[in-house]
Each structure stands twice: as structure tokens, then as C-alpha cells.
């Protein structure tokens, strides 16, 4: 016995009909774009600052990874690594 659920499609917003609605939507869109650009620039500035500090051997990233090393240093994976090329090989009889 199968039941079909009544799935309603999402409501598609109507386009602004009046000039004032269009101006309000355009203004909101411009404001959101400015906020997005500001956040992207702030994130980029923070990333560059962290990278410069880490390159100099100081800063939050260095402290964070040093703490991880102190906390988990003895329990990390110490198996010898294989070259990637050695990991991939042709299986005889496989697809050609």
C-alpha cells in the first residue's frame, strides 16, 4: 500500500511591481553586496596576517599547532610513508 504525499512546490516570490519596491530591492541588494565585500576583505586580511606571523614563527597558528603537538605528539601516525606512485599500479586483467 503506497501513500503519495502531497508535495507543495516552494512559493516563488513575485517580482516587485512598483518602482518603489524595485528601488527598495535594489538598495537592499547593493547593501548586501557591500557587506559581503567587507567580510571577504576582512577574512583576506586576517588570513594574510596569520600567514605572515606563521612564516616568522610566531602567532596564533604556531601556538595552536604547538599545542596540538604537545597534546597528541606521541599518538600521531608514525608509519613510514610510501610514495604515491608506488601506491598506484596496474592490475592485470583490469580495464584497459
Secondary structure by P-SEA (a helix, b strand, c coil): ccccccccccccccccccaaaaaaaaaaaaaaaaaaaaaaaaaaaaaaaaaaaaaacccaaaaaaaaaaaaccccccccccccccccccccccccc
